[in-house]
């Protein structure tokens, strides 16, 4: 019959009365009829699927209100799964006739109950033949003593779930069995409901109450649409077993325990389960954005704290700043923002960051006449050794291009992209071994899943909530977790220990009382593309020689550090977005280490990165921005290599260091921070001391005791800090510009080396040395266009200034009250004195000023005030626009020696004698790496101290600590 002979609606109405076998026959007639049968998906196929007593809603128990992608496909999967037990037999391949026999229509159905043929299950089993169906009639069936299952049978409860209750302990000795649609309760003499050590068992649509299932290899199982109330499953050496669409409630211990290395020896059922597991994976429903309990994957979504605020770089002709923006589409999103939104954002932020306007910080030339005068007297210095770095700072378009390139490079990767690039992660994600747990619900109990003694488990699309812990994996075991939701656990959500490993990817982990992920004692997992947020403590903790690769995660809104590394923890942390934490973004403490590269760390309440108490990480190429305190804190005895980072737009300092710390700060861009670019303090910060055991239900006492003797020797060769001692802190090759106070502020009690930095357009001094009881070496830097002095040295400070270029600062080039050496510097074009020497507090101190080239436009080249003491010789002093003498002598000539200085005046506009030619303009940087100061002796890093009291008004730092 032609389909077109009737309207489609009538055909659909007719076909909706057909039974399942008839629908199958109709679909085989022709393509038109096949498509007509398919069109019944939301009507007849839905009725068949929901009307079957052997299974429940396809998305039960996690999302029973969400329809599957196809009701027909879901019904097909349920039907095929219900027949799996008939295929899982040892003699299947060798006896095809037996396969036909067990599918024959004439297999017997034995009824058990008051109105049935048998009064007990034991009696029916004694009379059953292989593959018979045993039907338990409604009622309570209690068996005295253990029931032995010796022949493969199917045991089905009649009626709705709950009509049949079986009180028994069953021991399976046959190759295969299936139990369906009944409530299992333990017998009086044992808590074991069911156990098998050799055969395959399949449970469909059952309830288990107050008991335990024990499945030991080579036995295996498949469990679907079952509820475990105060019950658990113990799996030992499982080669492959499947738990799907199950609910675990109120367990007193772990709901599922996986023990032992997977063994496929004599396990003939594995290949059938593997085919079933693969088909289920291929047909798994895509997460629905509206109904999925997890946050959306394509954006940052909304946390439990409310809308997630993001950041945007705004770099233009009139303003260059990194600002916080409520409601932006994504962190560091596309530069093609709406024009009106950009203008409103800039206008709204000009009041909050008044000091971030780069044009107001560069050289202030006040009149056209002065510009004409400078055209005559100006000495060209732009071709010095750091001019290429300075060009990026002064040219807003170049800076904008660099920041947008950084946005693209640090864009968060999807799980698919990660798996394409990481073959190990791809292999783990596709593996099918051990216990497969899919779309299950674990709630209101002590534990979710416990894996130990080389056990293996794979968890997909499950929910863990209101447990003590979700997953514990220890003793060389392996766990693979994909697209799970883990929240409101009383301890850590995921706990890995004792060389455990695996893959934790694309999970939503939030609102847990301890860490979202806890990695300890040599555990080494892959943690990829997760959302870890809103935790009451840290997002991820790596402690006690824990390792791990932590990559492409969104970690936000946690009450403590987003990632906390301590006691020789040594993870690789890369490509993560860590933002809006209520403490530090990343904290490295108590000899913690780690490779921290390519992360975006922004809008955290405390330091973006906080390093203290022997923490010694490597930080490279991170973007640390928009923090509500300092961008980076290196506290008491902190160490580390801090290289190639952008530290931008933080409300405190860019980098805050204590003089007792020993970092190596190299090749970073530190700009547009509200207070100092880099601040070094020496007073003890008592508030930073943190008692780790205080207030914690789970302390680090065990890791603290074992940390001293357990060092990871495998990575020593790749870890520079572990190979040589560090004695002096080093600030080298950084660009420190457009900060709200001094570019570099020093109050140190230890030695410090400041070498080959570009310090430009800061809103106070370029370098201010207010306290330096040991030598501070300032060498080969470019210090230009700062709003006050280029370099300020207070009394009793020991400073060596060598080979610097100090250009066009708004006040004096150098002001010094201290002792030391000022030699071979170019001090050109500063708006007041080139070099001002003042009376030192200690009259015994002598300052040596030799071989400098100095010019000031409006004031003296060198100004020496009463009682100043020193040696001023062999300097070259150029004429400026001022009518004053280019050298201001002092009244008491006996206190200072002035000799062999050359004073030059301009004879014509381009006088070669008045050019910075031999040598060329300083600083001189050969091969991109300056020579270290003599005080460093080739060693990296120094020591630095505590911060002063006070906030922005006295240019102190906003208080910041780790926890």
N, C-alpha and C positions, 0 to 999 in steps of 0.2 A: 504494500500500500504506500502511495506517495505521501510524504509528509505534508506537501503543499495542499493536499486535499482538504485539510482542516486548519483552522487558525492554530498558531503555536500554543496559545493559552489553553485551548481545549485539549491538545495533546498532553500538555503538562498536567492538566487536571486528571486525564485518564491514567497516565503513567504513575501518578501519585498514589494509586491504589495497589500497585503491584508490590509483590514481595521481592526480597533480595535476589533469589535465583532468577526470577522473571526479568528483573531489571538488567541483570547480566546478559541474558539471552537477547534482549532487545538491543543492547548496545553493540551486539555482534552482527546485526543485520546489514547495516551500511553506515557510511560516514554521517549521513544526515540524522539517522537514528542515534548514533553514538553521541553526536553533539546535543541532541535533544535530551538524552539521559543525563549528560553533564549539566544541562541547564537546570536540573532539579536540585542543585547543590544546597540552596538555602531552604528548601521545602522538604522533599521526600528523604534526601540523604541526611538532612539534619534530624528528621524524625527517627530514622533508623539508628543513627549514632546515639542519640540521647535515650532511645527506648531500650537499648541493650543493657541487660542487668550485669553483664560481665565486665563492664568498664564504666567510667564516669566522664564528665565533660573533658574534652581534649586538653584544656588548659587548667584543669584542676591540679593542685590546690592553690596555685599562686594567682591565677587570673581567670577565675570561672566566669566572669562577666564579659570577657573578651572572646569574640568568635575566632575560630581558626581561619587560616587562609582558605582552606577548602574542607568542607564537611565530608565530602566523598573521600578525599585523600586521608583524612583522619580516621574515618571508619575502616578504610582499607588497611591502614597500619595496625589498628586495633585487632582486626580480624586475623591478619597474618601473624601477629604476635601471639594470639590465643592458640594458634596451631603449632607454635614452635616446639612444644614438648613432644609432639608426635614425630618430629624429625630428629630429635636428639637421642639417638640410640647407637650403641656401639656397632651393631651389625647392619647398619643402614646400607652401606655401600656393597656389602657382600650378599644381601638378600633383598632383591627388589620385590619378590613375591610377598615378603613380610610387610613391605610398605603398602602394597595393595590390600593385604589382609587387615592392617590396622585402620585403613580408610573405608572398609566395607560398611555398608549401611546397616548390616545386621548385628553390629556389636551390641552387647547387652547393656541394659540400664537397670541397675539394682537399687531399690529404694530402701532407705534405712529410717526407722522410726516406729512409732506406735501403730501406724496404719500401713507400714511397709512390709517387705518380705523378710527383712532382718531387723533384729532389735538393737544391734550394736555395730559399730564400724568394724570391730575386730572380727565379728562373724561374717560380715559381708566380704572382707578382704580374704578370708579363708576360702570363700567360694568363687572369688573373682578370677576371670581370665585376663590375659594382657590386654590393655587398652580399653577395658570396660569402663563405663561411667557409673559412679556411685553417687546417688542423689540423697542428700540428707534432708529429710522432711522438716518443716518448721518445728522448733522446739530446742530444748537443751539436751545435748548428747554428751554424756560423761563416760569416760573410759577409765577403768581401774587398771593401773599398771601401764607400762610402756607399750605402745602399739608399733609393731614392726611392719614396715611397708616393703614387701618382697616382690611384688609384681607391679609393672607400670600401669597405673590407673589414673582416672580423673575423678576427683571428689568435688562435687558441686552442691552448694546450698540452694534449696528451693525457695522462691519468693524474693522479697527485697532484702537488701543487706541489713542484718540485725535480727532477721526472723530465725536464723539458725546460729546456735552457739555450740562450739565444740570444746569441751574441757578434756584435753588429752596431751600426752607427750609422744610425738611420733618420731621414730627412727627409720630413715629411708635406707634400704639396702638394694633397691632396684635401680635400673639405669635411668629412668625418667618418670616424672609424675607431675600432675597439675592439680592445684587446689584453688577453688574459686567461690566467691560470694558467701563467706561465712565469717563468724567472729571466733577467733582463737583465744582461749583463756587457759592458764596453766592448771595442770592437775595438782592435787594436794601435796604430792610428794616431790615435786621439782618445779623449777622456774623455766625449764627448757621446753619451749613449745614444739620446736621442730629442729631436727639435725640430720645432716647427711655428710658422709665422708667420701662418697664415691660417685653418686648420681647427680643428675640435673633435676631441679625442682622449679616449678613456675607457680607464682602466687598472683592471682588477679582479683582485684576488688575485695580485699579481705581487711578485717580489723584485727590487730594484735594488741592484747591488753595484759600488761604487767608480766611480760615474759621475754624470752630471748630466742632468736634464731641462731643456730650454729651451722655454718657452711664451711667445710674444710676441703682443701684440694685432695684428690682430683675432682671432688664434687664442685658444682657451681649452681647458680640460681639466676632467675629473672623475676623481679618483683615490680608490679605495676598497679597503680591506683589503690594502694593500701594505706591504712592509717595505723601508726604505731603509737599507742598511748602508754606511756611509762614502760616502753619496750625498746629493744635494741637488736642489732644484728652484729654478729661476730664473724668476720671473714678471715680465713687463714690461707695464705699462699695462693690466692685466687689468680689464675691466669686471665680470666675474664668473667665478670658478672655484671648484670645491669639492674639498676634501681631507677625507675622512672615514675614521675607523677605520684610520689608518696608524701605523706605527712608524718612528721615525727614530733610528738608533743610530750612534754613533761618528763624527759628522761632523767634518771638520777645519776647516770654516768654518760659516756659518749653514746650517742644514738647509733652510730655506725663505727665499728672498730675494724681496721684493716691491718693485718699482721702478716709479716713474712714476705719473702721474695716471690713474685709470681712464678708459678711452675705449671707448664702445659703438659707435663708428663702424664700420659693416660687420660688426658682430658679431651675426649672426642667431641664435646659439645661446643668448644671454643669457636670453631670455624663458623658454625651456624649463628652463634651470638654475634660474631664479628660482622657477618653480613647484615644482620638485623640492626646492629648499632650504627653501621655506615648508612643504611637506608633511612634511619631515624634522623641522623645528622643532616643528610641532604634535604629532608623534608621539614626540618625544624622551622617554626614560624619566625619570620623576621620580627624584631621587637617593635611594638606599636608605640609611637611617641605619646599618644594620649593615655594609653592604659598601662604602659610599662612602669613599674615602680622605680626603675633607675632613672637617673637624669639623662637628658638628651646627649647623644654622642657627638653631635656635630658642633656643639658650642659649649660654653661653660655652664649654661643652664642656670638654675637657681638652687642654692643650697638651703638647708633648713634655717639659715640665718637670714634669708630673704634674698633679694636680687643680688647677683654677683656683680660688683663694680669692677670696671676694667680700666686700662690705661691707654693713652695714645700719645705718640710723639707729635709735637707741633713745632715745626721748624720753618720759619719764614723770614721775610725781609725785615720785619719789625720786631720779631720776638723769637727766641730760641729757647724752648723749655720742654721738659718732660713732666706732664701734669696728670693728675687724677681726674677722671671723667665719669660721672655716674650715668649709666645707661648707654655707654659705648657698646658697639656690637660685639667685639672680641678683643682680647688683650693684644695690643700692638696690631690692630686690624689693618685693613687696606687703607692706603693713603687717599683713596678717592672718596673722602667723606663729603657730606653735603656742605656747601660753601657757607650757608647761613649758620649751620651748627658750629663750624670752625670759628667763625667770627664771634659768635656768642661765647664760645668756650674761651677764646683768648681774652675777650673783654672781662669775663667773669674772674679770670685768674690773675689779671694784672695787679689787682689789689692784694691777692694772697701771696704772690711771688713778685713783689716790686723790684727785687734786686736781680731778677733773672733776665733783664733786658740787656742783650749783649752790646747794642750800639752805645748805650750810655756808659758802658764800662771801658770801651776802647779809648785811645788817646783823645783827650778833650782839647781841641783847638778852638779858641774862643773868637777869633775875628779873621776877616779876610787879610788885613794887614799882617797879622801874625803868620798866616799861611804863606804870604809872599816872603816874609823874612825867613821862614823855615826853608823855602825853596832855595835860598842862598846858602844857609848855614847847615842844612841837614846833611848828616853823614849817612850814606846808604849802608845798611847792615843786614838786609833781608836774605843775603846768600850764606847765612851761617849754617852750621852742621845740623840744626834741628828745624830748618826753615820749612821742610816738607810737612812736618807735623804741625807747625804753626799755621800753615796754609789751610789745613782742614779745620782748625779751630776758628780762624777769623772769617772764613768764607762760609756764609750760612748755607749756600746751596750744596757745597761739598759735604758739610756736616749733615744736612738733610739726607743726601744720597747715602751716606754711610749708615745713618740710623735706619733708613728704610731697607737697606740691604741686610742689616742685622735683624730686622723684623722677619724678612723672608727666610733667613738662615735658621732662625730659632722658632719657626712655626711648628706647632704641635703636630706630630705624626699620628696617623690612624693606625689601628692594629694591623690592618691589611698591609700598609706600607712597611711596618716593622717586620712582619712575617716574610715579606718579599726580600728584605735586606738581611735578615738573620735566619740562616738555615737551621740553626739549632732550635730557635724558638718555633720555627715552622714544623720541624720534626716533632717537637713536644706537643704542639697544638693538634697535630693529626694522629697522634699515637692512640692506640686502643689496647690498653693492657691494665690488668688489675681490676679495680672496682670502678664502674662507670655510673655516675649519679647525675641524673638529669631532671630538671624542672621539679625538684622536691622542695618541701617546706620544712624547716627545722625551727621550732619555736618553744619558748617557755620551758627550757630545761637546763641542765648543767652544761652539756657539751654537744657539739654537732658531730664532727668526724675526727677520729683519732687514728693516725697512721704511724706505725712504728716498725722497727726491725726490718728495714728494707721493703716495706710495703709500698704499693702504688695505688693511686686513686685519681680519677678525673671527674671534676665537678663542673657541670654546665647549667646555666640558667636557673639556679636554685636560690632560695631565700633563706638566710639565717638571721633570726631576730630574737631578742630577749633571752639570750643564752649566757652562760658564763663565758664561753669561748665558742667560736664557730669552727675553726680547724686548728688542730695541733699535729705537726708533722715532725718527727724526730728520728734519730738513729739511722741515718743514711737512707731514709725513705724519700719518696718523690710524690709531689702533688701537682696536679694541673688544674687550674681554676680559670674558667672562662665565663664571663657575663653573669656573675653571681651578684646578689645584693646582700651585704653583711652589715648589720646595724644593731645598735643598742645592746651590745655585749657588755657584760660586767667586767671583763678583763680585756685582753687584746683580741681583736677580731681573728687574725691569722697569726699563728705562733710557729716559727720554724727554729729547730735547734739540733745540735749534734750532727752536723754535716748533712742536714736535710737539703733538698733542692726541688727543682721543678719550675713551673711557669704560672705566674699569677697575672692574668691579663684581662683587661676590659671589664673589671668588676667595679661596683659602686660600694665603697666601704665608708661608712659614716656613723657618727653619733655613738661611738664606742667609748667606754669608760677608761680604757687604757689605749695603747697604740693601735692604730688600724692594722699595721703589719709589724710584727716583732721578730727580728732576725738575730740569732745568737749562736755562739759556740760553733763556729765554722760552717753554719748554714750558708748556702750559696744559691739562692733562687734568681730567676728572671722576673722582674716586676715591671710590667709594661702596660701603658695606656689605661691605667685605672683612675677613678675619681676617689680620692681619699680626703674626706672633709668632715667638718663639724665635730671632730673628736674632742673629748674632754681632756685629753692629754696630747701627745705628739701624733703626727700622721704615720710616720715610719720611724722605728727605732732600730739601729744597728749597733750591737753591743757585744763585748766579749769575743773578739776575733770573728765576728760575723762578717760576711762578705755580701755578695749579691750585685746584680746589675739592675739599677733603678732608672727607667727610661720612659720618657713621653707620658708621664703621669700628670694629672691635675691634682694638686695638693693645696687645699685652701680651707680657711675658716677653722683651723684647729686651735685649741686653747693654748697649747705649748708649741714647740718647734715643729715646723712642717716635716723636716727630717732631722733626727737627733742621732749623732754618731759619737760613741764614747767607748772607753776601755778596749782599745786596739781594734775597734770596728773599722773595716776598710772596704767600703762599697765603691762601685762606680756609679756616679749619679750624673745623668746627662739628658738633655732635651726635655726637662720637666718644666711645668709652669707652677710655681709655688707662690701663692698670693693670699692676701687678706688673712694671714695668721694673726692670732692674738699675742704671739710672742715672736721669736726669731723665725726667719724663713728656714735657714739651715743652721744648726748648732753643732759644733765640733768641740768636744770636751774630754777631759781625762784621758789624754793620749790617743784619742780618736784620730783616724786618718781619712783617706778617701780621695778619689779622683772626681772632682766636681766640675763638669764642663758643659757649656752650651745651655745653661738653664736660664729661664726668666724668673726672677725673684722680685716681687713687687708688692707694694701696699701692705707690708707687714708692720705690726705695731712696734716691734723692737727692731734690732738690727736685721738687715737682710741676711747677712751671714755673721755668725757669732763664734769666735774661736777663743778658747780659754784653757788654762790648766793642762798644758802639754799637747793640746790639739794641734795636729800637724798635717793639714790637708793640702792638696794641690787644687787651686781654683783657676780655671782657664775659661776665657771667652763666655762669661756669664753676663747677663744684663740685670743689674741690681738697681731698682728704680722705685720712685714714688713711695718710699718707706716713710712711716710716721716718726721715725727716729733716724739713727745713723744708717748709712748704706751698709757698712761693714764694721764690725767691732773685733779688734784683736786684744783681748783682755789679758789678765795676769798670766804670764808664762805661755801665752799663745805663740804658735809658730805658723809656718806654712809658706808655700809658694803661691802668690796671688798675681796672676799674669793674664794680660789681654782682656780684662773685664771692662765693661762700661758701667760706671757707677753714677747714676744720673737722677737729679730731681728729688733727692731725699730731703726731708724736713730737718734733719740734724746734719751731722758731718757726712762727707763722703766716706772717709775712712777714719775711724777712731782707734787709737792704739795706746796701750800702756807701755812705758819705757822698760818694763820687765819682760815684754814680749819680744820675739825675734822673727818677725815676718820678712819675707822678701817680696816687696811690692814693685812689680815691674811691668811696664808697657800697658798700663791701664789708662782709660779715659775717665777722669773724675771731674764732673762738671755739673753746674746748675743746682748744686746742693745749697740748702738755705743757710748753713753755717760754714764751717771750715771745709776746704777740700780734703786735706789730711791733717789730723790733729794728734799730737803726741803729748801725753800727760804722765806725771810721775807720782801723784799722791795715791795712796792705797785706797782702792775702791772696796770698802768692807761690804757694801750691799751686794756685791757680785758673788760673794761666797754662797754656795748653795749646798744644802744638805740633801743628798740624793734620796736618802731613805725617808726623809720627813714627809709625811702626808701621803705616802704611797702604799697601796695595798700590795704592790709587787715591786720590790726594791732591786737594786743592782749589786747587792752585797756579794753575791757569789762571783760575779764577774769582776768586782773590784779586788777581791782577794786573789784571783787567779790571773789578773792582768799583767803583773810584773814578770812572770816567767813564761808567758805565752806570746811569742812574737811570730808573725807570719813571715817566714824567710823566703817564701816563693816570690814575693813581689819586691824584694829589696833592690834588685838591679834596676827596676823600672821606677824606683822611688828615690829621687835625688836627696831628699831631706834625711833619708835613713843612712846615707853613705858617709856623710862628713859632718863634723860638729859645726854649729852656727854660733857666732859670738857677737855679731854686730847687725842691727837691723838695717835694711837697705831699701831706699825709695829711689827707683831707677827707671828712666825712660818713660815716665808717665806724662800724660797731658792733664794738667790741673787748671781748669779754666771756668770762668763765669760763676764762681761760688759766692755765697752771700757774705762771707767774711774773708779772712786771710786764706790764700791758697794753701799754705803749709804753716801750721801753728805748732811750735815746739816748746814744751815745758818738760824737759827730760832730765833724768838723773843718770842716764846711760849714754854711751856713744851712739851716733846715728850718722849714716851716710846718705846724702841727698845728691844724686848724680844723674845728669843728662835728662832732666825733666823740662817740659814746657809748662811754665807757670804764667798764665795769661788772663788778663781782664777779670781778676777777682775784685770783690767789692771792699777790700781792705788791703793790707800789705800782701805782697807776693809771698815772701817768707818772713815769718816773725819768730825769732828765737828769744824767748822770754826767760828761759832757764835752761842751762846746759852745763852741768858740773863736769862732764867729760866732753871730749872733742866731738863737735858736730861738723862734719865735712860737707860743704856745699860746693860741688864741682861740676863744671860743664853744663850748667843749666841755662835755659833761655827764660828770663823773667821780664815780662813786658806788659805794658798797658794796664797795670793794676791801679786801683783807685787811691792808694796811698803809697808808702815807700815800696821800692822793689824788695829791699832786704832791711829788716830791723833787727838789731842785735842789742839786747839789754845788758845791763851791768852784770859782771861776774860770769859772763857766758864765754865758753871757749869755742871759737868758731874759726874754721878755715874756709875762706872764699877763694876759689881758684878756677880760672878758665870760664867764668860765667859771662853771658851776655845780658846786661840789665838795661832795657830800652823803654823809653817813653812812658814811664810810670808817672802818675799824676802828682806825686810829691817828690821827695828825695830819691835818688837811686839807691844809696846805702846810708843808713844811720847806724852808728856803732858806738856803744858804751863799753863794750867788752874787750877781751884780749884775744889774740890770735893773729892770723895772717890774712891779708886781702891782697891777692897777687894775680896778675895776668888776667884781669877782668876787663871787659868792654862796658863802660857805664856811660851810655850815650842817650841824648835826647830826653832826659827826665825833666819834668817841669819845674823842679826846684834844684837844689844843689845836687851835683853828681854824687859827691861823697861828703857826708857830714860826720865829723868826729867830735864826740862829746866827752865831758869829764867822766871818768870811770869812778865807781864807788870805792874801789880799792886803788889808791894812788900808785901802788907798785905795779899795776898791770900796764903792759906796753903792747901797742898794736903796731904791726908792721904793714905798711901800705907800699907795695912795690910793683912796678912794671904794669900798671893799669893804663888804659886809654879812657879818658874822661871828657865828657862834654855836657854842659847844661845850657838850655836855651835862655832861661830867665834869671838864673842865679849863679852862684859861684860854682866852679868846677869842683874844688875841694874847699870845704869850710872847716877850720879848726877853731874850736872855742876854748875859752879860758880853762886852764888846768888840764886840757887834754894832753895825753902823753903818747908818744909813738915815734916811729921811723917812717918818713914819707920820702921816698926816693925813686928815681928812675921811672916816674910816671909821665905819660904824654897827655897834656891837657889842651883841649881844643877851645877856640873862642866860640861863644854863643851870642845870642841877641842882646843880652844884658850889658848895660854900660858899666857894671861893676867889674872889679878885677876878677880874673878867672881863678885866682888863688887867694883865699882869705886867710891871712896869717893870724896868729894868736898873739896876745899881749905878752905872754911869758915865753920867750924863745928858748929858754933853757929846758923846758919840759918836753920839747919835741925837736927832732932833727929833720930838717927839710933840705934835701940835697939832690943834685943831678936830675931835677925834673925839667921837662921840655914844655914850654908854653907856646902854642901855635895860634896865629891869627890868620883869617882868610884874606888872601890878596885878590883872588878872582873866584868866580862861581864854582868852577870845578878844578880846584887846586889839587894835583896829585899828591902833594905832601900832606894834604888834609883828608886823605881817603883811608879807609880801613882795608889796606891791601897786604901789608907784610908784617905780621901774618893777617889773613883775612878775618872777617868778623867772627867773633866767638859766639857760641861754643864751637869747638872743633871736635867732631865725632867721626872717627875713622872706622869704616866697616860696620857702622851701626852699633858698635859696642864701645863705650868709652873706657878708658883706663880707670881702674878702681883707685880710690884714695889710698894713700900709703897706710892709713890706719886700718884698712880692711884686710890687707894681706891676702887678697884673693878669696876671702870667705864671704858667704852671703849672709845677710841680715844682722839686725841689731837688737837693742833693748829699748823699751818705751814704757811710760808710766800711766798714772791714773788721771782721771778727768777732774776738772775743777767744779765746784758747786755753781749752780746758776743755769739760766736758760739762754735764750737768744739775745737778751739785752746786753749781757756782758760777754757775749760771744763764747759762752761755755757750750757744753754739749747737752742735748736732751738725754736723760738717763736711759741707759740701755743695758740689759743683761740677758742671760740665756733663758732661764726658766723662772 
